[in-house]
Every structure is written in C-alpha cells, then in structure tokens.
Amino acid sequence: PVKLLNWFDVVDCMEKHEFTRKQRQQTTGEWLFAEQPYIDWRLSRNRFLWLNGKPGNGKSVLASAVIDKLRGLQTDGEILAYFYCDFRNPRSMRAKEVLRSLIVQLLRNAKTDWLPLFSDLVDRERQGGGPPADPDILADLMQRAAGLHDQPTVIIDALDECDDLSELLGALVKANDGGHCRLFVTSRPKVAIENAFAGLPSISLTTKVKAVCDDIHFHIRTELDSRDRLKDLGHGLQEKIQDALMQKADGMYVARCQLDRLNKCRSTGDIEEVLKTLPSTLYETYDRILMSIDKEEFDGWVARRALVWLVTALEPLRISQLAAALAMNRDKPTIDRAATIRETDILDVCGSLV
C-alpha cells in the first residue's frame, strides 16, 4: 500500500495547515461552531456546508480551526481528509491534485485491506503508468476510498483558487453521489460557485460582521501585547492603534499586514504617521508595502529579487532555498557565501508579501 500511495506523489498540505493555524489566536473562529448551519453539518443533518467571504476575510484560518476541532472530536469510524488550494503553490491549484491528495488521505487511514478493491490502480502502477489525471476516474476512486469509512469528512479551503474549477466541482458532485461524505468548503462567492451551490447550506462572512470583528479585535490586542516593538508602547498609543486598525481593517489578513508595518516603525512619530494614512483594502495594503520597500535601496533590491525567484520558481521555495538563490553569483552559477542574506532578514524585508 505504501508504494502505491507514494506513486500518487500528492501535494502535502500539512505544512500549509501548520502555517495557517499559527495565524489564529486561541479563540479565533469559536463563534462558527455555534452557528446552526455548522451544528447541522457537524451532526450530519446536512452533508454539505459552504463558508464564503471576500479575500482576506480569514476563511483559511477558519478552515484550519474546523480541521483542528474535528481532529479533537474524532471517534472510531470517522476520518478527516483536507486540502488547501493555494496560489503560492501552482500544483495545489489543479483539480487532479486536490482529488489525488484526498484519495490518498482516505486510503492511508483505512483500517481494512483495501488493495484488492483497487486492483485497477495496482495494475496501472505495475505497468509503469502514471497516477490517474481524469476527473471522472478520480471522482470514482474518491467515492470508493470514502466508502472504506463509516463517516468520512472532506474539507477544501479556497476552492475558488482552483484553475480548473468546473472540473473540480463536477468531480466533487460525482464523488459524493449518495451523500456518504460530509463536505465543508470555503471560497470567495464567485458566480460559478454560487450557481453550483445554489440552495445548499452556507455561511457568509459578510453577514457575520460582529463575529469577524470580534476575532480581529482579539487578534490585534494579542499582537500588540506580544510583538517586540509594539508591546512596550504606552497604553494610550496601543489603544489608538487598536481603534485605527478596527476602523480600517478590511478583514483579518489586512489587520495582520498593517501590524507588520507598524512593528517596523522606529519611533512613535512614525507610528502616528502610519496611522494617519492606513489603507482600507487588501490591494491598497499591498501597494503600500511595495512602495515602502522601494524607498529603501538595499531592502528594495532584496525584495525585488526575492519576489522574482518566488514567482518564477517551478515549485514553492523554502526560506533556506530562497536565501541560497539570492546568494547566487550573477556571473557564474555558484553561491557567494559572503553575499548570503539571513533568512530572518529576508522575511523582515518582504514582510506580508511572502
């Protein structure tokens, strides 16, 4: 079984999950578990739930909270498979990769000998073929893999970031024909997804303003008390930051980006200046980050080269790989050890962009 599962060569979302869960505070998302549509889904009264919201609203963080919550409640016969579609990882944006990963997770955790039931896969691997890529075939495999469990649950985050969305939606419908799987997905409210999920249970973050704001408020308060350059500020200035960010923060991610920027300020005067011109949207926030980087000669050079490497790399780079790439000699393919930039400096320069 191990050889066959490795043959699938799936995208591993564990690292993405660990990164995402670290972005949330202890109480983030607790309100979601008290929502009636979620309760009905958790108790299997409904087999489907769609959480939707605009970019930067914290959907991925909430998905990670659901994953951890279900892990803590799992009983015999229950199995959880999850996937994060992520624009930072082009492979994760393909329908076949989503389905393959879910299939492997369902098979890996099966308690019965499933190989005889998947002789078609065994034969294909032995004959030197590659893993299936056709959505219909993968949907059939996923349905069969889910059937090995009494209560399979599948969570997919950022469904809208899938390049071949229609293929993925069609495959999920086919794979869950009969409703054996309990399915939880998050996405932006794109028209194609709205049409596909019309009439199905959903929770829209745009209607949960107080709950989302409470999460953001708690996150800002916690960060102000823990970040190196912010925790020692006077109570009055901290409150001023809290109020300004709550007025301008267009979602959890925007608040985090703005905290990153404030944490780089060298003086209270700099902080006051930043607070006067806080951007209101995610895209304005990105523009402001890029403009501030450009003002610093060395930082701008590092950030531009780092972003070029990240955008053009054939696969996602670890920070150690990015540091090595930035130290490459321009005239010959060797690493200039004297030019090596510390990993912490790269993260500091690029801030919320990476």
N, C-alpha and C positions, 0 to 999 in steps of 0.2 A: 504493500500500500504506500509506503513512504516514497519509493521510487516513482510510482505513478503520480503522486501528489507533487513531487518536485518537478516532474515533467511539465506540469502546467505553468511553472515559472511565473507565479502570480505576483501582483503588486501587494506588498506588505503594508498594511495601514496602521500597524501597531505604533510606529514612530509618530505618525501624524496624530494618532489618538492621544499619546502621551504629551505631545506638544500642546494640543488643544486643551486638554484637561488642566494643564498648568496655567492656562489663561483665565480660569474661572476661580472665583472665591468659594468658600465653603458653602454658602447659602445660595449661590447663583442657580437659578432655574428651579428652586424648590416650589415656586408658585405653579409651575407647569404640572407637577404631579397631583395637584388638587383640582385641575381643570377636568370637567366632566367628560369631554371627548377623550382625554388621556386615560381617565379611570376606566371608561368603557372599553378602550383599546387594551389596556393592561389586563382587564378581566375577560378579554376575548369576546365581549359582547359585540364589538366591531373588530374586524380583522385588518383594518387599514386606518392610518392616520397621517395626514399631510400637515406639516408645520411650515408655514411660509412667511416671508418677510423681505424687506428690501436689503440691499447689500450693506454689510457692516452692522446688522441688527443683532448679531450674536447667535445665529442659527447653528453654526458648527459647535459652539460652546454648549448650547442646549442639547445638541445631539450627543455630545460626549457625556453630559450629565445623565441622559437617558440610558446610555450604554452602561455606565458605572452603576446606576440604580438597578438595572435589570440583572447585572452580574451579582449584585448583593442579594438578590431575591430568588435566584435560580434554584429550582427543585429538580428532582430526577425527571427525566423526560424532556426538560426544557433545554434548548440550545440557542445560542445567540451568534449570529453572523453579521458583520458590519463592514461598511466601506465608505471611505471619504473620497469623493471626486474633488480634485484639487488642481487649479490652473497652474500651480508651481510644478506639477508633475504631469507632463503631457500623457504619459501612459494611463494615468488614472482617469483620463477624460474620454476613454473609449468604452463603448458598451461591452465589448468582449472581455475587457479586463475586469470590469465590475462583476460580470456574471461568473467568470472563471474564479475570481477570488472568493465569492460567496459559495460556489460549489465546493471548492477545496476546504473551506472552513466547515461546511456541513459534513463533508466526508471525514475530515480529520477527527472530528469529535463524535463520530458514530460509535456506538458500543457493540454493534453487530458486525459480522464479517460481510462487508459489502462488495468485495471484489467479484464474486460470482454474478452479482446483479449488474455489473458494469463491464462485462466481457468485451463489449464493443470498444471501450476505451483501452482495455488491456491489449487487445489485438492491434489497435491503431498505434499504440506506443511501441509494441514489439516489432511492428513492421517499419518502424522508423519515421512514422508520420508525426506531424506537429499537433499540438492540442487544438481542439475544435475552435473555430472562429465564427461560424454561422450562428446568428442569434437564435434561430429556431432550435437548432441542435442543443445549444447551451441552455435554452429555456427548458427543454425536455430533461436534460441532465440535472438541472437545478430542482425541478419538480421531483425527480426520482431521489435526489440526495436529501431533500426536505422530508420525503416520505419515510426516511430512516429514523425520524424523531417524532415523538408524540406531540411536542409543542415547539416548533421552530419559529424563531423570531429573526427578522431581517431588518437592519437599519441602514439606510443610504443617505448620506449627507451631501448637500449641494448637487442635487440631481440636475439642475439647470446648467452645470458646468460640463456636462457630457456632450461631446461634439456630435455624436450620432444619437441624439436624444430620442427620436421617434423609434429607432431600433430597440433602444433600451426599454422604453415604455411598453412596446409591443411584447418584448420578451418577458417582462415582469408580469404582464397580464396573463400570458400563456403559462408561465411557470407557476402562478398561483391560481390557476383554474381549479375551482373547487374550494378555495379559501383555506387550505391547510396551513399556509404560512401566515404569521402575523407580521404585517409590513408597516414600517414607520419611515417616512421620507421627509427631507427638508429641501427647500429650494426658494428661489425668488418666484413671484407669481407671474411667470411667463405665460403667454396666451396658450401655447401648445400644452403646457402642463395643466393650466386651468381647465382647458377643454377635456383633457384626459381624465381629470379627477373631479369633473362636474358632478355634484350630488353626493360625493363621498365625504366622510368626516374630515374636518380640518380645523386648524387653529391658526389664525392670522395674527402675527405680532403687531400689526398696525392697529389692531383693536385692543391690544393689551398694554396700553401706554403706561399706566401706573406700575404694573408689574415689571416692565422693562426698565422704567426709570428708577425703580427701587433697586434693581440689580446694578444699574450703572452707578447710582449714588453710593451703594455699599462698596463697589469696586474702587471708586475714586477715593473714598475715605480710607480704605485699606492701603492703597498705593501711597497716599500722602503720608501715612504713618510708617511706611516701610522703605521707600526709596531714599537712597543716600542723600541727595541734595534737597529733598523735599521734607523729610521727617523733622529736620531741625528748624524749619521755618516757624515764625510766630503763629499763634492760634488764629489771629486776625487775618493774616495773609493766606493761611490754609483755607479758612472759610471763604475768603474771596475767590480763591482758585476753585473750590468746590462749587460755589454758586455760578461762576462764569462757565465752567465746564458743563454743568447741568443745563444751562440755558442754551449752549451751543452744540452740545454733544449729539450728533445725529446717529446714535447707535453706540454700542459698546466698543466697537473697533475704533471709531473716531475718537472716543474718550481716551482710549489707550494710546493712540498716536499723539494726541495732544499732551498727555502726561509724559511721553517720551521726550517731546520737545521742551517742555517746562523743566524736566530733570537735567537738561543740558545747560540751562541758564546759569551764568556765573554770578549774578547779583540779583537782589530783589528788584532793582530797577529794570533789569532785563525781563524779569517775570511780569512786572507791571505792563511793560511794553507789549509782550506777547499776549497778555490777557485783553488788551485793547483791540487786537486785530485777529482774534480767533476765527478760523474758517468755520463755516456752518455745515459743509457737506464732506463726504468722503473724498470726492475728487478734488475739491479745493484744498483739503488736507494734504493730499499727495503733491499737488502743485507747490504748496508752501514748503514741504520737506525738500523737494528738488531745488527750489530757489535758495533755500538756506544753505544747502550743500554747495551749490555753485559759488557762493560768496567766499568759501574757504578754498584756497589754492590746492593744498595737499588733500584735504578731505574730498574735494570735488574730483580730483584725479583718481583717488581710490574708489570712490563711489561709482564713477562712470565705468571704470574698468571692471569692477565687481558686477555691475548690472549687465554689462555686455557678456561676461562669462556666464552669468545665470540665465540670460535669455537665449543664448546660442548653444548651451551645453546640450548634448544628446540625452542626458539623463540628469535628475536632480543631483546637485553637488552638496556634499557635506562641507561644513565650515573649514575643516582641515584641508580638503581638496581645493576649495576656493582660495585659501591662503597660499597654497603651493602654486596655483595658477597665476596669482598676482605677482609672485616672485619669479615668474618665468623671464628669462633674458630675451629681450626683443630681437636680438641679432642672431641668436642660436638657441636651439631647443634644450636649454639647461636651466636649472633653478639657481638663481643667485641668492645664496644664503644670507648675504649681507642686506639684501633687499626684502627679506621676509617680513611681512606685516603681522603683528599679533592678531590672533583670532578675535580677541575682545575688542581690539581697535576697529576691525572691520565691522563688527556688529554695532559698535558705537557710532561709527561714521554713517553707515547705511540706515541705522535706526529702524523705523517701522516698515521700510521698503522690503526687507528680507525676513 
